[in-house]
Amino acid sequence: MTEQGKIGFRIRTGVPRVDPDLVAQFRSMASPNVADAMGRFHFMDPEMRQRSGLSLCGVAVTVDARPADNLMVHKAIEIAQPGDVVVVNTNGNRTSAVFGELMCRSAVGARLGGIVVDGAIRDVEGITTLGFPAFSRTVCAGGCDKDGPGEINVPIACGSTVVMPGDLVIGDADGVVIVPREEAGTVLTLVHALVERERKRIAEIESGVLFKSEINDILKQRGVLG
């Protein structure tokens, strides 16, 4: 890993990343299944909403931005690799959009996989027309500065969860989930097992077993049923 600048105003590159083969295997996975496989943890809060109607799955390039400033968001779009997802912490700002249509055109040209902003974006119609996956806490017409400081590829909080550079980001209509890079292989195995259990339960329902016997077992244990 290389680093330019100093703490508070720096850019890191060459960080460890989730293996591309693992990323590809997660593309068919739904965010609720992935969250459940991780003990119902590592998901962003429900205010982090899908804005362009498109899902995403890619490696996180993290940005810690000063409120009302997107200098480092611009730089992150430049240094991110094709398929990467830029994940931004605006440190509480909800009214100064750090991403809009012009930046989206650059992101599309760079073949990025999407953006997740704990804060505001704007030009949602344009972003949707461009076919770019975008998630954010708010949408607002207000703009921002390009002065800095800020940091790229450092640990951040986004949507009330921790995101490390190089983690896997999965977002769909149900929300955004973060798979820690070093756990990606284990999580994938757990998701496959969960999906298989759901497949079997669907088969049971279709065969006429509509209700799970374990529900009554739990109610008996709690003293509700005799």
C-alpha positions in Angstrom: 0.0 0.0 0.0 1.2 3.5 -0.8 0.1 6.7 0.9 0.3 10.4 -0.1 -0.3 13.3 2.3 -0.8 13.1 6.0 -3.6 12.1 8.4 -6.7 14.1 7.7 -5.7 14.9 4.1 -4.3 11.8 2.4 -4.8 9.3 -0.4 -4.0 5.6 0.0 -3.7 3.2 -3.0 -2.8 -0.4 -3.4 -5.0 -1.6 -0.5 -5.9 -5.3 -0.2 -9.1 -6.1 -2.1 -11.7 -8.9 -2.3 -10.7 -11.4 -4.9 -12.5 -10.7 -8.3 -13.8 -14.3 -8.5 -15.5 -13.9 -5.1 -17.0 -10.5 -6.2 -18.5 -12.2 -9.3 -20.1 -15.0 -7.2 -21.7 -12.5 -4.9 -23.4 -10.6 -7.8 -26.5 -13.0 -7.6 -26.9 -12.7 -3.9 -29.6 -10.6 -2.2 -28.6 -8.2 0.5 -31.0 -9.7 3.1 -29.5 -13.2 2.7 -25.9 -11.8 2.9 -26.8 -9.9 6.1 -28.5 -12.9 7.7 -25.4 -15.0 6.9 -23.3 -12.6 8.9 -25.5 -12.9 12.0 -27.8 -10.1 10.9 -25.0 -7.6 11.1 -23.0 -5.4 8.7 -25.9 -3.8 6.9 -26.5 0.0 6.5 -29.5 1.7 8.2 -32.8 2.1 6.3 -32.2 5.7 5.4 -29.6 4.6 2.9 -31.8 4.2 -0.1 -31.5 3.1 -3.7 -31.9 6.2 -5.9 -31.6 5.0 -9.5 -33.3 1.7 -9.2 -30.2 -0.3 -9.9 -28.3 -2.8 -7.7 -24.5 -2.8 -7.2 -21.8 -5.2 -6.1 -18.2 -4.2 -6.0 -15.1 -3.5 -4.0 -15.2 -0.4 -1.8 -13.1 2.7 -2.3 -13.8 4.7 0.8 -13.9 8.4 1.2 -13.9 10.4 4.4 -15.1 13.8 3.3 -15.3 17.1 5.1 -19.0 18.2 5.4 -20.1 20.1 2.3 -16.9 19.2 0.3 -16.4 16.6 -2.4 -12.8 17.2 -3.4 -11.8 13.7 -2.4 -14.9 12.2 -4.0 -13.7 13.5 -7.3 -10.3 12.0 -6.7 -11.8 8.6 -5.6 -13.7 8.4 -8.9 -10.4 8.9 -10.7 -8.3 6.3 -8.9 -11.1 3.6 -8.5 -10.8 0.6 -10.7 -13.6 -0.6 -13.1 -16.4 -2.2 -11.1 -15.4 -0.5 -7.8 -18.0 1.2 -5.6 -17.1 4.6 -4.1 -18.4 4.7 -0.5 -18.6 8.2 1.1 -18.9 9.5 4.7 -19.9 13.2 4.6 -19.6 13.4 8.4 -23.2 14.3 9.0 -24.0 16.6 6.1 -27.5 16.1 4.6 -28.0 19.1 2.3 -24.8 19.5 0.3 -24.8 17.0 -2.5 -21.4 15.5 -3.1 -22.3 13.6 -6.3 -24.4 14.6 -9.3 -24.9 14.0 -13.1 -21.6 15.5 -14.2 -19.6 13.4 -11.8 -21.7 10.4 -12.8 -20.7 10.8 -16.4 -17.1 10.5 -15.3 -17.9 7.5 -13.2 -19.7 5.8 -16.1 -16.8 6.6 -18.4 -14.5 4.9 -15.9 -16.8 1.9 -15.7 -17.3 2.1 -12.0 -19.8 -0.1 -10.2 -21.7 2.5 -8.3 -21.6 5.0 -5.4 -23.0 5.0 -1.8 -23.1 8.3 0.0 -23.9 8.8 3.7 -25.2 12.3 2.8 -26.8 13.9 -0.2 -26.6 13.4 -3.9 -28.6 15.2 -6.6 -29.5 15.0 -10.3 -31.2 11.7 -9.7 -33.1 11.7 -13.0 -29.8 12.2 -14.9 -28.1 9.5 -12.9 -30.9 7.1 -13.6 -30.8 7.9 -17.3 -27.1 7.2 -17.3 -27.8 3.7 -15.7 -25.5 4.2 -12.7 -26.2 2.5 -9.3 -26.5 5.2 -6.6 -27.5 5.0 -3.0 -27.6 7.9 -0.5 -29.1 9.1 2.7 -30.8 12.1 1.2 -31.4 13.9 -2.1 -30.9 17.6 -2.2 -30.4 20.4 -4.8 -27.6 22.0 -2.7 -24.0 21.8 -3.9 -20.7 21.7 -2.1 -17.1 23.0 -2.2 -13.9 21.3 -3.6 -11.3 22.4 -1.0 -10.7 19.4 1.2 -9.4 18.1 3.5 -10.5 14.5 3.3 -9.1 11.0 3.1 -9.3 8.1 0.6 -9.1 4.4 1.4 -9.3 4.7 5.2 -11.8 3.1 7.5 -15.1 5.0 7.6 -18.6 4.8 9.0 -21.3 4.8 6.3 -25.0 4.1 7.0 -24.2 3.3 10.7 -21.8 0.5 9.8 -18.1 0.2 9.3 -16.6 0.1 5.8 -13.0 -0.8 5.3 -11.2 -0.1 2.0 -11.3 -3.2 -0.1 -14.4 -4.6 1.5 -17.3 -5.9 -0.6 -20.3 -3.7 -1.1 -23.7 -5.1 -2.1 -26.7 -2.9 -2.6 -30.2 -3.6 -3.9 -33.8 -2.5 -3.3 -33.6 -3.9 0.3 -30.5 -1.9 1.3 -26.7 -2.0 1.5 -24.6 -4.7 3.1 -20.8 -4.7 3.7 -18.9 -8.0 3.6 -15.5 -7.6 5.3 -12.8 -8.4 2.9 -11.1 -11.1 5.0 -14.4 -12.9 5.6 -15.7 -12.9 2.0 -15.0 -16.5 1.3 -16.6 -17.7 4.6 -19.6 -15.5 4.1 -20.2 -16.8 0.6 -20.3 -20.4 1.9 -22.8 -19.3 4.6 -25.0 -17.6 2.0 -25.1 -20.6 -0.2 -26.2 -22.7 2.8 -28.9 -20.2 3.7 -30.2 -20.1 0.1 -30.4 -23.9 0.1 -32.4 -23.9 3.3 -34.8 -21.3 1.8 -35.1 -23.4 -1.3 -36.2 -26.4 0.8 -38.7 -24.3 2.8 -40.2 -23.0 -0.5 -40.6 -26.6 -1.7 -42.3 -27.5 1.6 -44.8 -24.6 1.3 -45.6 -25.6 -2.3 -46.2 -29.1 -1.1 -48.8 -27.9 1.4 -46.7 -27.5 4.6 -47.6 -23.8 5.1 -46.6 -23.3 8.7 -43.4 -24.2 10.5 -43.9 -26.5 13.5 -41.0 -24.8 15.3 -43.1 -21.7 15.8 -45.5 -23.6 18.1 -42.5 -25.3 19.8 -41.1 -21.8 20.6 -44.5 -20.7 21.9 -44.7 -23.8 24.2 -41.2 -23.0 25.5 -42.3 -19.5 26.3 -45.4 -20.7 28.1 -47.9 -19.3 25.6 -49.2 -22.7 24.4 -49.8 -25.7 26.6 
